[in-house]
């Protein structure tokens, strides 16, 4: 069912018009999370983005200033995306300082002998790096290639798809394919597509009912990723130009998505924003108004929780401090239904029909 609902189409037009404003507000908020003067003038943490806004509030006092590598990469993406949309270079210095922090601390987080959690950091290098390269002409290619090669090698030999949160392989495949397409890295694409073909396309029932996903508490007590959403993102990224992917989304994913916001034990704002991203990209690929309607249902609740309309959110109602990483998830979701930014599709991926419902 292609979108014909005039109300939804009007909302979509308004959403597009407000894109720059949303990204500007998010970018301004993230500046308040960056560890620079007056907090530090130089040193290890200089340029890093803290997981939450820095400073005191009347109710909560001061939170500690904490280092976070992948939150910094997420902030870089928001600043870069605002610059791409607006042409305004106001946040170039923030992005430059953040990327300098990434390079200076690379070996501590992504060094060749690092722990598997470094793979999550690699995924964000691939997610943000090509945009930085294209917008700010940054000297980042060498690090992008290192991250991509490491992630490709990991996915190539991966047998289990049980990993969640920091270890979700579908998020890794999504990021690897996005970067591969932007940088024309066909070996990366081949690995990501083979993984998604084996674990999603060839499965008779790849998705589960989203409301029934386990309330998993990963490292640090987090629960920020929907496994089903990551599978949908990987599918749209790897096979977005193939009719078979559209059919899987319509016959499998659409049947299992919720009508709106899903309450979770922890991290429910981040989790729902991530779900909205998958709904948005599914809408861009299929044009089906049910994806768009449910996307707005989730985003409306997030907007209601965005007190002051700053495009910034805490992880959940029980955590009052607004956070950089949740703000990234919110901005990623916001851009997902805007076709020129949605980044759906590959120029070369093809689905080999494995069962009747998949055809190209």
Secondary structure, 3 states (H helix, E strand, C coil): CECCCHHHHHHHHHHHHCHHHHHHHHHHHHHCCECCCCCCCCCCCCCCECCECCCEECCCEECCCCCCHHHHHHHHHHHHHHHHHHCCCCCHHHHHHHHHHHHHCHHHHHCCCCCCCHHHHHHHHHHHHHHHHHHHCCCCHHHHHHHHHHHHHHHHCCCCCCCCHHHCHHHHHHHHHHHHHHHCCHHHHHHHHHHHHHHHHCCCCCCCCHHHCCCCCCHHHCCCCCHHHHHHHHHHHHHCCCHHHHHHHHHHHHHHCCCCCCCCCCCHHHHHHHHHHHHHHHHHHHCEHHHHHHHHHHHHHHHHHCCCCCCCECCECCECCCEHHHHHHHHHHHHCCCHHHHCCCCCCCCCCCCCCCCCC
